[in-house]
Amino acid sequence: MIYLRTGRTASARTPLPRSAPLPSHHEEPVLDLAVPVYNEEKDLGPNVRRLHAHLRETFPYPFRITIADNASTDGTADIAAHLADELAEVEWTRLPEKGRGRALRAVWSGSRAPVLAYTDVDLSTGLAALLPLVAPLISGHSDLAIGTRLAPGARVVRGPKREVISRCYNVLLRCTLSVGFSDAQCGFKAVRRDVVERLLPQVRDGEWFFDTELLVLAERAGLRIHEVPVDWVDDPDSRVDILSTALADLRGIARMRRQLAQRRRTGSSAA
């Protein structure tokens, strides 16, 4: 099932023309899939091999997997280097600072692939959703695509604490920033490179709020956001500090409210 939602700001405008579909024959990667990691020496090898095998079997275009090591202090960098030597479609880069947003900015800014995406290394999101995620971007139907755990058709296995926090956060976004998308935090997203080039210079966050900020800016610019309900199983060994992440998200929301209010006063656009 594919769930398409155009944000409230976009739906109030004249529909934008679709982007041009990509040519059917490519020699260079059509998809550059980033995998941000920090101290993931246990899961990195088996999960990247699993991801690579899935793409080879199911993805009909050339692809690349880029491991973005966020200043890991364990054996992650050595494993990433070994994977890049072993698998032709795998590359890796090392960043001096932590932060998922910094990792995505580095990988996406340096890539020439027409479709850019990322997935969390734990592969909590079912890989069957990967082709439905990127297909609307390849066809020109949409500009961004997100996996959602909160739309009809999604199947989610996680504890009540994380479920409540996730739902409360997305309700807060709707109340404070009037967003139309359903799930800002799912670690499974894709975007066309022309959109990245347009919006990335405006995104200020380098950590977990990066996703939300990018989506809000895209929606305010009238871009089409495609939503794909996913199967999602919580990783019990997640490295995410819920309290510090929640506080950082609240600061990000407050900053964006001020930023958008300033734009309304000055009459400047969101993109």
N, C-alpha and C positions, 0 to 999 in steps of 0.2 A: 504494500500500500504506500502511495506517495501522498504526502500532505503538503499542499502549497498554501503559504500564507504571505500575502503582501502586507507590509506594515501599514499602520494607520495613516502615517504621513504620506506614504506612497499611494495608498488607495484613494486619497482625497485629491490627487492630481490626475491630469490626463495620463493614461497609461503610456509608459515609455516604449519605444520600438525595441524589439528583441535584438540582442547582440547577434552578430553573424556567427553561424555554426563553424566549428573548426573543420579544416579539410580532412578528408577520410584517410589520407596517407601521410604518415609522419616518419621521419628518420630520427629526429630528436625527441626527448621525452615530452609527452603531452601532459602528464601529471608528475608533479614533484611533491611527494608526501613526506612532510617533516615529522620526526619522532623526537620531541624534546625529552631529555633524560637528565636526572641528577641522582647519582649513587644507585644505579640500577644494574649492578653487575650480575645479580641473580636472574633477572627476567629478560635482560636485553638480548642475549644470544638466542634463546629459544623463541622469543616472541617476534623478533625481527625475521628469523628464518620462516616462521609461520606466516607472517605478513607477506614476505617475499614470495613464498610458494603460492599463496592465495592470489596475488596479483598476476603471477605468471600463468596461472590456470584460468583466470576469469576476466582479466582486464584486456580489452582488445586493442590497446594502444601501447606504444613505448612508455615506460614509466621510470621514475627514480625514487628511491627511498633515501632521505637525508637524515642521518642521526645527528641531533644537535645536543652535544654534551655541555650542560650548564655548570661548568667548573666542578665536576665530580671529584671527590677525594678518595674514592675506592678504585677498583679495577675497571670501571666503566670505559675509560678512554682506550685501554688496551683491547677490550672486547670489541669496541666500535671499530678500531683500526683493523682488527682481524676480520670482522664481517665485511668491511669495505674491500679487503684483499680477496676474500672468498667469493663474494657475490657481485657479479658484474654491475647490477643495477643499484648497488648500495654505495653511498658516500657518507662521509662524516666530517663534522666540524666541531671545534672546541671553542667555547666562549669563556671569557675570564670572569663573568658574573652569573649568578643564578637569575632565574626569571623566565617563565614560559613566554611571556611577551617579547623579551629580548631575543630569545631563541628563534621565535617565528619571524621577527623583524629581520634578523640576520639571514636566515635561510631564504625567505621570500624576496628580500631585496636583491639578493644575488642570483636568483633563478630566472631563466628565460622561458621556463615551461609556461604554457598558456593557462594551465589550471594548477593552483597551489592549494595544498590541503595539509591537515595535520591530524594525528591520532595520538592518544596517550599510549605509552609503551606497555601498560598493563593489558591492553586490548579488551577492556571492559565492554566496549561496544562490539556487537556481533559484526564480523567482517562481511556478512552478506549484504549489509547496508552500504558498503563502500561504492559499488558501481551505481546504485540509485542516487548516492550523494553527488557524484561528479557528473553523471550523465546530463542533467539539465544545464550544466555550465558548458559542457562540450557542444551541446546542441544549440546553445545561444538562448535557451528558454529562460534562464535565470542568471543573476550576477553573483550571488552567494548561496551557499547551501549549508544547513546545519542539521546535525543529528538532534533529535528531541526525545526526551524520556517522558514528556508531559503531554503529548498529543495522542489522540485516539490511534490505537494500533501498536503503541509502544508496550514492551514487556520488560519490566524492571524488577530486579532482585537486589534489595539493599535494606539496611536497617532503618527503623522508624526515625532515628535522629537525623540521619542524612536526608531522608525523604522530606521531613518537615522543613529542614533548613533550605533545601533546594526550592521547594514550593513557596516558602515565605519570601525568598530572595526574588523569585520571578514575579510574585505578586507586588513586591516593593517596587520593582522596575516599572511595572505597568502603572502603579499609582504615582510614582515620582517623575518618570521620564516618558510616560504614555507610549510605551513600546507595544508593538503588535506581535513580535515573535514570542514563542512559548518557552524556550529553554536556552538561556544565555551561557550556561556553564558546561554543557556536555562537551567533553574533549574530543570532538569529531566534527570538523568543519572544513569547508572548501570555498575557494573564492577565485574568480578570474583574475589574471595578472593585471589587466588594465584597471580593474577596480582597486587592487592593491596599490598600484602606482598613483592612483587618484587619492586614496584615503589614508594610506599609511603615514604620510608626513604629518597628518593631523592627530594621529593617535599618540597620546603622551605616556600611557601606562606601559610598564615593562614587565609586569607580573601577571597575576590572575585576572585582573580587571581588563586586560587587553582585549579579550573576546567581546565583552560587553560594550566597551567603547567603540570598537570597530563596527559592531552590529548597529548601535545607535546612530552612528554617523552615516552608515549605509542607508538605514531606514529614512533618516531625515533628508538624505539626498534623493529619495525616490527610487532606490535600487530594489530589485526583486530578490527577496530572500526565500529560498526554497527550504521546506522542512521535511525531514525524513524520520518517521518514527523508528526507533531502534530497539533491538534487544540489548539489555544492559545489565551486567552483573557486577555488583560492587566489589572492589578489590580490598580485602581485609588488611592488606599491608600497605595501604595508601600512605604517601609521605606528606600529604596535605595537612597543614595545621589549620583546623577549622576556625578557631577563634581569631587568629591573626589574619587569615584570609577574609573572614567576614568583616573585620574592622577596616581592612584595606578596601574592600568593596564598598562599604558605606562612605568612606572618604572619596572614592571614585565617583559614586553617585552624586554626592554633594558638589564635587568639582564640575561634573558635567551639567548639573542644573544651573550653576552659575555661568558656565560657558555658553550654554544654549540661551539663557536669559539675556546675556550680553549680545549675542548675535541677533536676537529678536529686536533689541533696542537699537542696534546699529543698522539693522536691515541686511546684514551679510548672510550668505548662504552657508549650508552645512558642508558643502564640498566644493 
